[in-house]
Amino acid sequence: MKSFRLERLQNEIKKILNHSLSTKLNDPKLDWVIISDVIISKDLNYAKAYFTHYNNPLSHDEIKEKLYIASGFFKKQIAGAKLMRTIPEITFFYDETEERAARVDALLASVKDDYNDEDDYDPDIDIDDYLDDDEVFEFDDEDDDFDDIDDTDDEEDL
């Protein structure tokens, strides 16, 4: 079960890191870098910050190194917000979610191109035409297994 306090802390630290990246940190090499998610350990000593970037010529590893160098600045910003007593050690990871989603989209598009369903699909088909109305399930009240249940205990509880 995930703690609401932990989730709230993660969201607040993510906001602080993104605000610090966009307004307070004057490094043009970190332009268009966004912290997409923050996960804090249960003991609040470690934080994983996942980043993504757009229109940035640096590689993922170079951006990760720049963020690692600025981690002291980020920790100072978190401490200034007075969210927690101990400031977690921050490690940065590249968030590959968008790249994976693009690969899945490309795979699905290639499968769709290979599969020609125009011959089989008719939007005017009514499912009721295929159902057999003669088949009806008869429920027999005489064979109820529920007759053995004693309802007298339930009436006493009321």
C-alpha positions in Angstrom: 0.0 0.0 0.0 1.4 3.3 -1.0 1.4 6.1 1.6 -0.4 9.3 0.7 2.3 11.3 2.5 5.0 9.7 0.4 3.1 10.3 -2.8 2.6 13.9 -1.8 6.3 14.3 -1.0 7.2 12.8 -4.4 5.0 15.3 -6.2 6.3 18.3 -4.3 9.9 17.3 -4.9 9.2 16.9 -8.6 7.7 20.4 -8.6 10.7 21.8 -6.8 13.1 20.1 -9.2 11.2 21.3 -12.3 10.9 24.8 -11.0 14.6 24.9 -10.1 15.6 23.6 -13.6 13.4 26.1 -15.4 13.9 29.3 -13.4 16.8 29.1 -11.0 19.5 27.0 -12.7 21.2 29.0 -15.3 22.7 26.2 -17.4 21.8 26.4 -21.1 22.9 22.8 -21.6 19.9 21.8 -19.4 17.3 23.7 -21.4 14.3 21.6 -22.2 15.1 19.0 -19.5 12.1 18.0 -17.5 11.8 15.8 -14.4 9.0 13.4 -15.3 8.8 11.4 -12.1 10.3 11.2 -8.6 10.3 8.1 -6.5 11.4 8.3 -2.9 12.4 5.3 -0.8 10.3 4.4 2.2 13.0 5.5 4.6 13.1 8.9 2.8 16.9 8.7 2.4 17.0 8.1 -1.4 15.2 9.6 -4.4 15.1 8.5 -8.0 14.4 11.4 -10.4 13.5 10.4 -13.9 14.1 13.0 -16.6 13.3 13.5 -20.2 14.4 16.2 -22.7 13.3 17.8 -25.9 15.3 19.6 -28.5 18.5 19.2 -26.4 21.6 18.2 -28.4 23.3 16.5 -25.4 23.1 12.7 -25.0 21.2 11.2 -22.1 24.4 10.4 -20.2 25.7 14.0 -20.6 22.5 15.4 -19.2 22.5 12.9 -16.4 26.1 14.0 -15.5 25.0 17.7 -15.6 22.1 16.9 -13.3 24.3 15.0 -11.0 26.7 18.0 -10.8 23.7 20.2 -9.9 22.3 17.7 -7.3 23.7 19.8 -4.4 21.8 22.8 -5.7 18.7 20.7 -6.0 19.1 19.4 -2.4 19.5 23.0 -1.2 16.2 23.9 -2.9 14.4 21.0 -1.3 15.9 21.9 2.1 14.7 25.5 1.6 11.1 24.3 1.0 11.2 22.6 4.5 9.3 19.6 3.4 11.3 17.0 5.2 13.9 16.8 8.0 16.5 14.8 6.0 17.1 15.6 2.4 17.3 12.4 0.2 20.2 11.5 -2.0 19.1 12.1 -5.6 20.0 9.9 -8.4 18.9 10.7 -12.0 17.7 8.2 -14.6 16.6 8.8 -18.2 12.8 8.2 -18.6 12.4 5.9 -21.6 8.6 5.9 -21.5 8.1 8.0 -24.7 10.6 6.0 -26.7 9.0 2.7 -25.7 5.6 4.1 -26.6 6.8 5.2 -30.0 8.2 1.7 -30.6 4.9 0.1 -29.6 3.0 2.5 -31.9 5.4 1.6 -34.8 4.9 -2.1 -34.1 1.1 -1.8 -33.9 1.1 0.3 -37.2 3.2 -2.4 -38.9 0.8 -5.1 -37.7 -2.2 -3.1 -38.9 -0.6 -2.7 -42.3 -0.1 -6.5 -42.6 -3.6 -7.3 -41.5 -6.3 -6.5 -44.1 -9.7 -6.6 -42.3 -11.7 -4.8 -45.0 -13.1 -8.0 -46.4 -14.3 -9.3 -43.0 -15.7 -6.1 -41.5 -19.3 -5.0 -42.1 -20.5 -2.1 -39.9 -24.1 -2.9 -40.7 -24.0 -6.4 -39.1 -26.4 -6.8 -36.2 -25.3 -9.2 -33.5 -29.0 -10.2 -32.9 -29.0 -11.8 -36.3 -26.4 -14.3 -35.1 -28.0 -15.1 -31.7 -30.4 -18.0 -31.4 -33.6 -16.9 -29.8 -34.8 -20.4 -29.4 -32.2 -21.2 -26.7 -33.5 -20.1 -23.4 -32.1 -21.1 -20.0 -34.9 -22.3 -17.7 -34.3 -21.7 -14.0 -36.1 -24.3 -11.9 -37.2 -23.0 -8.6 -37.8 -26.5 -7.1 -34.1 -27.4 -7.2 -33.0 -24.5 -5.2 -30.1 -25.3 -2.8 -30.9 -22.2 -0.9 -33.8 -23.8 1.1 -31.3 -25.3 3.5 -30.2 -21.9 4.8 -31.6 -21.0 8.2 -32.8 -17.4 8.3 -33.8 -17.4 11.9 -30.3 -16.2 13.1 -30.5 -13.3 10.8 -33.8 -12.1 12.1 -32.5 -12.2 15.7 -29.5 -10.0 14.8 -31.9 -7.2 13.6 
